[in-house]
Amino acid sequence: MSDDTKWGRQRAVPSGRLSRMASFGGLAAGVAGSVLGQGAKRFAAGEMPTLDELVLTASNAQRLTERLSHLRGAAMKMGQMISMDAGDILPAELTQILSALRDKANFMPARQLDKVLKEEWGADWRGQFKWFNPRPIAAASIGQVHKAMTREGELLAIKVQYPGVAHSIDSDVDNVASLLRLSGLLPKELDIAPLLAAAKQQLQEEADYVREGDQMRKFAERLAGDAGFVVPLLHDGLTGPRILAMSFEEGAPIETLAGEPANIRNAVFERLVRLVARELFEFGVMQTDPNFANFRYRQSDDKIILLDFGATRDVAPHVQLAYRNLLMAGLSADPDRILAESLNAGFINQTVIDRQRESLDTMINIIASEMSADAPFDFGDRSFVPLLREEGMAIAQDKKSWHLPPAETLFIQRKVSGTALLGAKLQAVINVRTIVEEALAKHPNPSVSQSD
């Protein structure tokens, strides 16, 4: 953590149910007005725009970003997830504007912050500190982080949850889903109810700072013998459901490694990829939020600082087995085997195989040839991505082929995809095949019970 946050504005968080509903209502009204206005202009010009073309405009994307930044909580979190997970699919203008949600958030005014701290620590909370900086050093979707020093001289990072966000998660998720429906991005035939239920559960867990503190402590225990990582130490006495207090760990944003020599970039990124493999196959527990802000680098002792354990999830044995089988198929570079294991894992369904087999085969062949080679893989060389995007868009245009994988695998894929994006940012070059082979050899098949 360091004082280098890109700032939004100081704005009070709407904490009441009615005020948050009104914000979504205002957003929907603004989008609807834009659709009517743009539609009239384009129809008058002899054009026949589709609904999604009228909704997914730069002005509406700006409205969405502004409103979600103001609301924070689950609403903003969903926007962040959309922008990160669909960056190669969404229109460039929409992706660029939504990506601002990952870099900048509004923060609470001092009066609102003081109210939250009094509710959690009591009216005399300042007496516990030599100093407490009211200006946050980081502001995100669910809370903001402050730097402070206790009377005993402990330098802490203290995450304070925005008021009202925990109670608004279900309604926020439903409202964002309604906006996606309105945009035409999601066909009516697609059942997103399981995904929405999983998102609500995940966000409820992220809003429980006692749980996050426990997950942080457990991760520190798992990595106790690994000198390459630092996990902050939990301060139990100051931690509660809406406040997470931990040791302040000095470090630079992980992206700043992009300016370092190749050997440093490659070594640090390989360490992160190996950690993902350990989470999946050894720990059976994964921190599933790949936001770059959750990783920092301390050059003085060559350590990666791991932050934010709210999105930590158990990985069920049957999911571990599905990934093992899929990776083994990938190492074999056997397209038919990869297709079969993708079907078994739930990444695709039979409908898309029947309707889009040619595009699927093309994508599988590209991935198999890129990832199975026993040679360094250049994450910065994304020349194959446009080819994948082209075939993926061909499948996406056939809405009868749309399919949502199981939510538990989507969270893991989010971590895997986000890690790959970081590799691209760092222009890292590592031998992925070697890492995968070592991980599969070190951790045997998990036992899968009938209840899994």
Secondary structure, 3 states (H helix, E strand, C coil): CCCCCEEEEECCCCCCHHHHHHHHHHHHHHHHHHHHHHHHHHHHCCCCCCHHHHHCCHHHHHHHHHHHHHHCHHHHHHHHHHHHHCCCCCCHHHHHHHCHHHHEEEECCHHHHHHHHHHHHCCCHHHHEEEECCCCCEECCCEEEEEEEECCCCEEEEEEECCCCHHHHHHHHHHHHHHHHHHCCCCCCCCCHHHHHHHHHHHHHHCCHHHHHHHHHHHHHHCCCCCCEECCCECHHHCECCEEEEECCCCEEHHHHHHCCHHHHHHHHHHHHHHHHHHHHHHCEEECCCCHHHEEEECCCCEEEECCCCCEEECCHHHHHHHHHHHHHHHHCCHHHHHHHHHHHCCCCHHHHHHHHHHHHHHHHHHHHHHCCCCCEECCCCCCHHHHHHHHHHHHCCHHHCCCCCHHHHHHHHHHHHHHHHHHHHCCEECHHHHHHHHHHHCCCCCCCCCC
